[in-house]
Amino acid sequence: MASARPGSARVARALLAVGILGMVGASAAAGTAAPPRLAVSGDHATLLVSLAAAPEEAAARAALQGLGDVAPVAPEAGVWSVAGPADPAVRRAALRRPGVQSAEWSLLRRSDERRRPHAGPATPLPLTPVGAPTDQYYANGRQWALFPPATTWGIDLTGTPPRPRIAILDSGIDSTHPEWSGPGSPLVRPYSAWTGRQSAEDWGKTGHGTHVAGSAAAPANGLGVVGVAPGAIGTAEVIPVQISDRDGYSTDETMMKGIRWSVQNGAKVINISAGGVGDSATFQRVVDWAFSSGALIVASVGNDGQDYGAINYPAGYWNVLGVAAQCSGASDPVDCPTPYGLAAFSTRNASVDIVAPGVDIVSSVPPRVRQGEVSPGYAVKEGTSMAAPFVSGVAALVFAANPGATPFQVLRQLKNTAVDMGPAGRDPGTGAGLINPRAAVTLPLPKDDAFESNADIPQVARYQAIRPTTSVSAFAAVDDDPTDVYPVSMRKGQVLRLTGRANGVKTRLAIWAPGTRTITSGAPAAKTAGASRSPRLAYAIPRTGRWYVSVKAVSGSGQYALKVAG
């Protein structure tokens, strides 16, 4: 939940400044960020359009008629695609259509593997004893990330009620691999966002998806490796979703389709070990829909720490947990100057929320893959791609220990229990610190924020307006989804009075008129002059309608209380 704010204007400027086709193949120069790369096929591209109030299919197609080939991406979130010529005029025309809130080109994303020659309840439910795995690379200690002093993970943490489904959005998973095949395979509901078929075999050249899946959820079956949250048919399943091509590139469109499939098929944790520069209000809308539907997205932050600090997405979106990479105790000193410290290649910026093991990670790969091979079907890889599935596995165990937990609670739990490993407090390299599986699974969860996700007006369109006699308690942080928005029904002549109260966070209040599309480009009807721990605001309502109240963290973090009176 980084503080980076998505918006289409930056992407539009990049398209005009660089040229649509010139963006493809662009690369990063030392010390600078590569521009966003448009996902094109020939001279055609895909425009991702957000429509207000998530209309039915017929209405959505009618709204976009004549712009190109219209298809659903995440219609529950009001997101549709328009395929056609890569022409900025198409986007401008789409933005003029009634009901269109945003229109952005689908961008290209890369997997975050390092390409190298070598490779709820107040108290959680009690743990159930589990026998030590006999999987080869666990038994011989080769899976260093599962043992102290690396992390506090232990096989006993998996002895909880059945964990929820984990979705691996990647190049697919090799279902013929011994770890993943047979009648006890935990693989269910496969899907390819490229072909639309219910099949997601790993077609990637490096076996990236199979490796990521093994780190998160390889079964404790006596073969090879064991995952952080071991898979088991019927009780701890894995959804393979193919979003990347054979070279490891995915697009915003394939990612969003993959997120939708995962949510619809019961995933509570969605792993995306990929990213790229260029943000999108449309993508943020899909993330917020997934978050409010009960799914937490975990994403790698990128491997650009030695070059530039550009934010990669989806890790940079609010309500996504961005993961950086931890070194092993015996890593290359160039990449890992400090044993068990932050990898030198790990990206450092506001998208970093937490750190997890990401160097010298052994996991499953299709037997055809030879890069980093330690034995047929198993290989070593490194990168923030390898760190993200560790966090995804722990997140699934937290959900399991706390039936009924929300993504907000699990996300806050993982960050609240992390062990500080950089400068005191949050920092751009290590975020909240190193993941602490034992504390995350066994300690009580933080209080829920019932209104999340509510960072802007489009996210609260489906919410019932609160009454002007309401008190709201929620969480805000200047570097962690700082803005909350609430709809309020008001009548002409009433005076809307807002009173805030908080200890660790200073906030600014604002009131927005009916018809405001977004607080990022709109002008408030009234706002406080500055930020305070106890802000107050009063405004005489000039017309009846659905008004909006925003609370924005300006410094600090913590719980706040907002009293709304009319």
N, C-alpha and C positions, 0 to 999 in steps of 0.2 A: 504494500500500500504506500508506494512512494509518493512524494509531493509533486511529481511531474504532472502537468495538466494537459490532457489530450485536447486537440482542436484541429479543425481542417485547414485553417488559414495557413499554417506553416507548410503543410504538404502542398497546398496550391501554389505558394510562393516558390517552393522547390521545383515544381513542375515547370513553371514559367521561366525560372532563372536558368535551369540546367537543360531543359528541353526533355520532352517525354521519352524519346527513344534514347537520348544521350545518357539517361539515368541508368539504363541497363548496362551492367558491366563496370559501373563506377566502383572505385576502390578507395580505401582510406590511405591518405598520405600521412607520414609521420607527424604526429602532433595535431592532426585535424580529424574531424569526423566525416566519414563517408556520407554522401547525401542519401536520402531514402531511395530505394530501388523499386521501380514500378514493375509489377508482375505483368508482362506482356507476352502475347503470342503473335508473332508477325507485327502488324500495326494495330492489333486489337488488345483491349484491356478490359478490366472489370471495374465498374463503379459500384461502391457499396453505399446504399441509401438508407437512412433512418426515417421512418414515417411516424408521425405522432399517433399515439393511442393504439399502436399495433393493430391496424385494420385487418379485416378478413381478406382472403386472397383476391376476390373479385375487385374489391375497392383498391387494393394495393396495385394490382395490374392496371386498373384504369388510371390511377394517379401517375403511373410511370409510362403509360402507353406512348409509343413513338420515339422513345429514347434509345431503344435497343432491345435485346432479348432479356426479358424479365424472369427471375427465378428466386425462390425463397432461399435465404441463408439462415436467419434465425427469426422467423416471422412472429414468434411469441414476444420477441423484443422489438418488433417493428422493423427488422432489417431485411432488405431485399437487395439483389444484385441486378445490375444492368450491364450486359456484355455488348460491346460494340467498338467502334473506332476509338483509338486513344487520342481524343480531341478535347482540349479544355472547354470548348464550347458546349459539349455534352454535359459537363458538370455544371456549368453556369445555367444551362436550361433546366437541369434537374432542381437546382436550388430555387428556381422561380416557381416551381410547381406547388400548389396549395398542399399543406400538410407535411412537406419535406423539411425535416429539421437539420439534416446534414447529408452531405454527399462527398465521398472521398474515394480515391483510387485504391484498389487492393495492392498492398505493397509486398515485396519479397522479403522473406525471413530465412535465416540460416540456422542450422543446428549449432549448438555451442560446445561441440566436442573440440578439443584441441587437436588439430591435424599435425601430428608429429610422426617421424619414422618409427619410434617406439610408442609404443603406446602410453442444559442440563441439570444433573443432580448436584447438590452441594459438595458431595464427596464422590470421587470416581469409584467405580465398582472394583472389588478386590480382584487381584490377579489369580489365575489358576496355574498351578505348577505345570511346567512344560519340560520335557526331557531335552538334553543338549543335542543339537543337530549333529548328524554324522556326515554331512556334506563335506566333500574333500577339502575345499579351500577355506571353509570355516574351521574344520577340525584341525588343520595344520597351521592356523593363525594367519593365513595369507589375506583374509578379509580383515585387514587391520582396523578398518573403520568401525567394526562391531565390538572392539575391545578397548578397555582403558589402556593408555591415558587419552586415546583419541576422543571418545565420547562415552556417555553413560548408558548406551544401549545394552540390553541384556535379553536373552531369549525369554526370560520370565515376563517381560513386558508384552509379549505376544499372547500371554495367557489371560486374555480378556474375553468378554463376549465377542461373537463374530464381528470382525471389522467390516466396514462398508466396501463397496466396489471402488477400485482405483482405476481411472482411465489413463492410458499412456498414449498421448497424442504425439506421433513420431513417424518413423518410416515403416511401422508395422512390427509384428512379433512373429518369429519363425515358429509356427505351431507344430513343426516336425522335429524340433529340437527335443532331446530327451527331457530337459527341464519342463517343457511346455506341452508335451504330447501325451497321448494315452487317455484312458477313461477317467483318470484323476486330474486332468488338466483344468486349471482354474480359469482358462480363457473363455470368455462369453461375449456375445453380441459384437463381433468384429464389424468394422465399417471402414470404407475408403472414401475420404472426401474428394479424391481425384476421380474415381470411377462411379461413385454412388452405390457400389455393390457392398453386400455384407460379407466382405472378405478383407483381411488386413495382414497378409503375409509380408514379411520384411523384405522389401525389394531394394533396400538401400545398399550401396556399395560397401559401407563399413559396418553394417549390422547395428547401427546406432540405436534403433528402437528396441531390439532384443536385449542389448546391453543395459539400456535404461530400465527396461522392465525387470531384469534380473536384480538390479540394485534395489529396486523398490519392493519387489514381491516374489522373487524366486521361491518356489515351494521348499520346505524342509523335507526333502524326499530322499536324502542320502546321496544325491548327485551334485557334483560341482559346487554350487554356491547356494547360500540362503539369503533371502531378501530381508529388509528391515521389517516388513509386514508380510510374512510368508503367505503365498497364495494357497488356497484350498478350494476345491470344487464345492459349490453350494454354500460355503460359509465365508470365504475371503477371496472374492473373484477379481479378475482383471479384464478390463475392456480394451482391446487393441484398436486404435484408431489411426489410420494411415493419413497423415496430413502433409508429409514431405515427399519429394520425388527421390529418384535414385541417387542424386547428388547431394541430398540433405537439405534442399530448399523447399520451404513451404510458403504459402501466401496468407494474407489476412483472411481471405475468403475461405481457404481450406481449414484454417485454425478455427474460425467462427463456426463453420459447419461441424467441425469435430467437437467443439464445446457443446453445441446444441445436442448432438447425438449422445454425448456422455451424460448430460443432465437428464435427457429423456429416458435413458436406460439405467438410471439409478446410481451413477457415480457421485460420491461425496467428495472425492479428491481427484483433481485433474492435473496431470503432470505435462508441462510443455517445456522441453529442453531445447529451446530455440528462441531466436529473437532477431531484431534488427532496428535500426533507427527509423524515425518517422512514426508519429502518433496519430490516433484516429478517434474522434468522438463516437463514431459508429461502433468501433471495437469496444470502447469503454462501456457503451450501452449494453453490449452482449455480455461483457464481464459482470456488470451489475445485475443483469437478469439472472445469470448463473448463480451469483452470490446470494441473491435474495431467494433463489429456488433451492438453496441448501448445499451448493457445491463450492469448494475452495479450490482456486487455481494456484498452482505452484509453478514458478518459471525460473529458468536460469538467467543471470544478469549479463552474461557475456564474458569474453576472454580478452578484453581490450585494455586491461589495466596498465600495460606498458606503453600504450600508444596514445589513447585519448579516453576521455571520460564521458563520451556521449551515452545517453540513456537508450537502452534497448527495450523494445516492447515485444511481448506483453508484460515483461517484468516491471516496467515503469508505470503500468496502470494502477489506479487505486483499486483496492480489494484483490490484488494479486500479491502473493508472497514471493519476493525476489531473493534468490539464493546465490551466494558467493561460494568460492571453493577453498577448503582447508587442505593443507599439505599433510603428508604422512611423516613419520619420524625418520625416514631414510630416503628422502626425495632428492632429486637433482638440486644442488645448492643455488643454481641460477634461477630456477623457478620457485624454489622454496628456501630462502635464506634462513628461515627459522623453523625448526621441526615443529610440526603440528600448528604452525602459524598460517597466516593468510597467503595463498599462492600469489606470486608476483604478477601472474597474467590475469588474475581475477579483476573484473571491472570495478572501479570505485566511483560511485555517484549516489544520487538520492534514491535509486531503485533498489539498493541493497538493504534487505531487511534482516537477513540471518545468514550464518555461515555453516557449511556442512562438508564432510569429506568429499574431495573432488580430484585427488591426485593418486595415481597408482591404484586405480580401482579395477579389480578383476570381476568379471561378470560374464553372462552368457552371450554368445554371438552365433549367427548361423555358421555351421562348420566350414562353409566356403571361404569365410573371412580369415585371412592370414595376418593382417596387420595387428601387432601386439599380441600374437597368439601365445598362450602359455600351455595349452593343450587343445586338441581338436574340439571346437565348440565353445572355447573360453578364451577371453583376451583381456588385456589391460588397456584402459583408456583413461584420459584425464580431461578436465574442463569443468566449467560450471554446469554443463550438461549432466555430468556424473554426480554433482552435488545435489541438484534439484530432486532426483528420485529418493535420496535418503530422507529429505524433509517430507516428501509426499508419503513415504512409508510411516514416519512418525505421526504425521497428521492423521492418517487412517487409524493408528492405534489410539490416539486421543479421542477420536470420534467413537471408537469401540468402547473405551472405558467410560464414556459419558453419553449414553444414549439420549438423543434429543438435543445434543449440543448444536449450536449454529456455527456456520463458517466464521462469523465474527469472533465468537468465543474461542474457537480453535486457533485462529490466526493470532489473537491477542495472547493466548496461552503460550504458544510457541515463542513469541517474542518476549513475553514477560519472564519466562523461565530460562532464557538464553544466558550463557555465561559471557560476560563482557571480556573481550580479548584484544581490543584496541585502546585508543584513548578513552578515558572515563566517559561513559554515556554513549549515546548513538554517534557513529561516525560513518563517513562515506565508504570506507573499505569493508567494515565488518558489521555494519548495521547495529542491531541489538546485541550481537555476539554469536558465539558458537552454540549450536542447537544442543539442548539438554534433554534427551529422550526420557530419562527416568523422572525428572521433575515434571515434564510436560504431561506424562501419562498418569502420574500418581497424585499430583497436587490438585486441589479444587480449581475449577474454572473461574475466570473473571465474570462479572455481571454482563449479561447480554445487552446489546444495543438494538432494540426491537425495530427501529426505523431503518437500519441499514439494509440496502444501500440507498442513500439519499443525498448524493453529492451535488445534484442539480435538479432543476425543475422536471426534465424528462423522466428522471428516475422515480419521481413521486406522483406521476400522472395517474397511476392505478391506485394510489393510496386514498382512503377516505379522509376527507378534510377533518382536522382536529377542531374541537369546539374551543371557543375563546374563554374557556374556564379550565384550561388543562395545564398540568405540570409535566415536563419531559425531563428524563434523566438519560444522558448519553455520554459518549466519549469523543474527544477531539484532540488532535495533536498537530502542531504546525508542520511537521514533516511526515505526517501519516494520515492522509485523507482529512485535511483540515476543515472542510466545509460540510455542514449539514443543512438540509432544506426541509421545511415542513409546510404543508398546505393548510390554510385556515379559512373557513367560511365566515365572511363578514357582511354586515348590512350597512348601507349608506347611513351616515350619521353616528355610527359607533366609533369609539376611540379604542384603537388596538394598543394595548400596553404590554411591553415585554420587559421582563426582569430576569437577568442572568446571575448565576452564582457558581463560582468554581474556586478551587484551591491552587492547583498546579498549572492552570492554563489561563491566559488572557484571551478574551474573545471580543469580536466586533459584531453587532447586530444590524440587520437590515430588513426592510420590508419591500416586497416586490408586488407590483400591480397585476391584476388579472390580464392574461394575454402575453405576459413575458415568456419568451421561448427558452431563454437560458440566462443564468446569472453571469456567465462569462463574457457576454457581449451586451447585456442589458444595463439599464440604469435604475438604481433603486428609487422607490418613492420617498424613502426616508432611511437614514442610517445614523449610527452613533458617530460622534466626532472622532473617537479613538477607541483603543482597545482597553479593556479593564477586566478584573476578576469579578466585578459586579456591575456589568453594563445595564443601562436602562434606556428604553426608547418608547415614545408615545406618538401616535399618528392618527389624525381624524380621517376616517374612511370616506372618500368622496363618492363611491359607487358600490353597489352590492355585487358580490362575486367571490370567486376563489382566489384569495390572496396568498402570498408566500412569505415565509419568515426564514431568514438564513442566519446561521451561527458560524462564524469563521474564527478558527484559532489563529492568533497572530504570534504568540510565543508560548513555549511550554507545551505540556500535554497532561491529560487527566480527565476525570469525570466532571461534567457540568450539569447544572439544573437550570431549566428554562421554564418560567411561568408565563403563560399566555392568558391575558385577561382582556375582555371586551367591555 
